[in-house]
C-alpha cells in the first residue's frame, strides 16, 4: 500500500494537526538559541503547502530533547516558535502545554493561524503511546499530517496511536515522502554498482545495517572506529584504538558471512598518541601499541574514492574519523567530495554523516540527505517504520 500524497489532500477550510521533528540542538547558555536549524528548514515546504492549500488553522506537534515526561524549561520549544515566526513571516503562538484548555481557545481566535504545542515529551503519555493522549490531540485537527521522519521509528502517541483517529484523513508531509522514496530506492532494484560507506564508532550499533548491506551492495567500505574491530579480527594490531571484544566477535561473524569479498578495510591510518593529539601518519593496516587510529590514511582515501567513482548507487552512514578536528577530517571530507562529484544516486543516512556533509559544503550535490539517523538505519534494516505503517493503515 502506497502512502497518500499531501498534494492530493483537500485542506481548504480545514484545521490541520501536523507532527514535525523540531528536535534541534540548542546553545547551552541562556538565552538558549538554535545552533543548527536544518531540521526546521526541512519542514518549511510542508508548512507552506498546508497554508497554501487553504487550511484555516495549523497546530504543530514536536518533541525536543529527552525531558522524560516532565516539563523542563531547558527543553521548551520557545526558540523554535520564534525561529518559525521569523522564517514564515507569520505569528506562531506557543501553547503552555500540549493539551491544556488554552489550545482550544487559541484555535477559536480568528487571528490565530499557527499554534505550536509545547514539547509533547513533557507529557508522560507520549512515549507510552497513550491512546487517551492521542485522542485529546486529535481534537485539534480535521486532517493529520506526519512530517517527522526522525521520530517515525518510535511507537509514540503523536506518531503512532494518533493515526486511529484520522482514518483516511492522514497524510505524509513532503519531507516524510521524500525520505521514504529515497531510502526505498536503495532497497528496491538499486542501480549497480551499489557501494555503501559505513563508519562511526561501534559495530554493535550497526550490525543489522551491515548485514542488510552485505546482501544489497557490491562493495562495502568500512571506516572510522568501526574499522578497528574488523582489522583486529583479521589479525592486525589496533593499538589504543576504540575496539571492544564484543565488536571484534561481531566483526568476525560478518567477515565469515562476506563470501563475495565485499568488505573493504583501511590500508593505512592517521593516528595519535592520545585522543585529538598531534596527528601521525601510519602506513600499513596495523597500528603501533602506543597509538590510536583517528582517521583513514591517504592510500585508503585513494582506494575508497576509486570504488565510489564507479558507483551508480551510494549509501553513506558514519564518518571516517574524528572529523570535528581538522587534523583528522581529511578522510571524511574526501569521501564527501568524491561522492558529490559522482553522478550516482547518493543517500546520506542521518546523524554525524549529515553534519560531515554540511561541513564539506557539498550537501546540495547529494541526491538525498536524510533528516533521521536512527530512523533511516531502521528503515534500511526492516524495510518499514511504525510511524509510516500507521500512516498507511490508520492503526
Beta strands, then each sheet from edge to edge (+ up, - down):
strand 1: 15-19
strand 2: 57-61
strand 3: 92-94
strand 4: 114-116
strand 5: 143-146
strand 6: 170-172
strand 7: 194-198
strand 8: 219-222
strand 9: 263-264
strand 10: 269-272
strand 11: 280-282
strand 12: 292-296
strand 13: 313-317
strand 14: 345-348
strand 15: 368-369
sheet 1: 3+ 4+ 2+ 1+ 5+ 6+
sheet 2: 9+ 8+ 7+ 13+ 14+ 15+
sheet 3: 11+ 10- 12+
end
